[in-house]
Each structure stands twice: as C-alpha cells, then as structure tokens.
Amino acid sequence: MAKKSAMACVLAAAEEAKKSRPNKTWTRLLPPHAQQEMEEIKKEWNHGSLKGIPMLAVFQGIVARCKEESWPAPRSETTINRWLRSSDR
C-alpha cells in the first residue's frame, strides 16, 4: 500500500469532519425575524457603515440583543468575525 502525503491526510480528515458536522452558522439557530436583524448588521458591516467600530463592540452588541430576546447568542468574538466576513447567509 502506498503511503499518503501529509496534505492528503489532512484533506481526507477535513472531508470526514464535514460529514460529521453540519455546516451551520450561529444565525441559523435564530428565529427568522432575528436572522433579518443580524443580516442588517452584516449588510452595514459590508457597506462600511460600521467602519472603525471594534469587533469586540459588535460582538457585545449582538450578544446583548440576543440575551434581551432570549435568542441563542454567539459564543465568541471570533464567531462574529468569521460570520461578518463570510459570503454565506
């Protein structure tokens, strides 16, 4: 049996991980009207309207709104950072 390269092993493991973990963002856990609110934030971020606002402040604001309504909240600033930069809705 031929040995695989390290990259081949990493890519194979990544494919297996995709199968076992659905590709969902935290916003998919929200009710539809909450998803719309969050998409407004993402839209403003992408248009540059929130330029200069620290990511931590965006995260804290989103968490505050989620807690206010008892919605599932993102767990980290990194989650928000990835979500804002993603093209997937």
C-alpha positions in Angstrom: 0.0 0.0 0.0 1.4 3.4 -1.0 1.9 6.0 1.7 -0.1 9.2 1.6 1.3 12.7 1.9 0.6 14.8 5.0 -1.6 17.1 2.9 -3.6 14.1 1.6 -4.2 13.0 5.2 -5.3 16.5 6.2 -7.7 16.8 3.3 -9.2 13.4 4.0 -9.7 14.3 7.6 -11.3 17.6 6.6 -13.8 15.7 4.4 -14.7 13.4 7.2 -15.2 16.3 9.6 -17.6 17.9 7.1 -19.7 14.8 7.1 -20.0 14.6 10.8 -20.6 18.3 11.5 -23.3 20.2 9.6 -22.2 23.5 8.1 -24.3 25.9 10.1 -23.7 29.4 11.3 -25.0 30.6 14.7 -27.6 32.7 12.9 -29.4 29.6 11.6 -30.4 28.9 15.2 -32.3 32.3 15.4 -35.9 32.9 14.5 -36.5 34.4 11.0 -37.1 37.9 12.3 -33.9 37.7 14.3 -31.9 36.4 11.3 -33.2 39.5 9.4 -31.9 41.8 12.2 -28.5 40.1 12.1 -28.4 40.3 8.3 -28.9 44.1 8.6 -25.8 44.3 10.8 -23.8 42.2 8.3 -25.0 44.4 5.4 -24.0 47.6 7.2 -20.6 46.0 8.1 -20.0 45.1 4.4 -21.1 48.5 3.2 -18.6 50.1 5.6 -21.1 51.9 7.8 -19.6 50.3 10.9 -16.0 51.2 9.9 -13.9 52.0 13.0 -16.1 50.1 15.4 -14.1 47.4 17.2 -15.1 43.8 16.5 -15.5 43.4 20.3 -18.1 46.1 20.4 -20.1 44.5 17.5 -19.9 41.1 19.3 -21.0 42.6 22.6 -23.9 44.4 21.0 -25.1 41.3 19.2 -24.8 39.2 22.4 -26.8 41.9 24.3 -29.6 41.8 21.7 -29.7 38.0 21.8 -29.9 37.9 25.6 -32.6 40.6 25.5 -34.8 38.4 23.4 -33.6 35.0 24.8 -32.1 34.0 21.4 -29.1 31.8 21.1 -26.0 34.1 21.2 -22.7 33.6 19.5 -20.0 32.4 21.9 -17.0 34.4 20.8 -15.8 37.4 19.0 -14.1 35.1 16.5 -17.5 33.7 15.6 -18.8 37.1 14.7 -15.6 38.0 12.9 -15.9 34.9 10.7 -19.7 35.4 10.2 -19.2 39.1 9.1 -16.6 38.1 6.6 -18.4 35.1 5.2 -20.4 35.3 2.0 -22.8 32.5 3.1 -26.0 33.7 4.6 
